[in-house]
C-alpha cells in the first residue's frame, strides 16, 4: 500500500458477520486501495452487510446436566 493508515483504528461496532468480512475482501480485491496515494477508510468500511442479532439460547448449567445424567 502506498498510503499508510493514519489516525485512530476504525472500529466496526454494528452487528456483522462473515458477510461483512467477505465484503471487505471484495472491496480490497479491486486493487484501488493498493495503488492510490490515500485511502478513504470510512468509505471502505461504510455500508457493510449486517446480520440480525440472535437472542442467546440459554445453555444448561453443568449442575443441571449432571443431575439429568444421574437420574437416567
Secondary structure, 3 states (H helix, E strand, C coil): CCCCCCCCCCCCCCCCCHHHHHHHHHHHHCCHHHHCCCCCHHHHCCCCCCCCCCCCCCCCCHHHHHHHHHHC
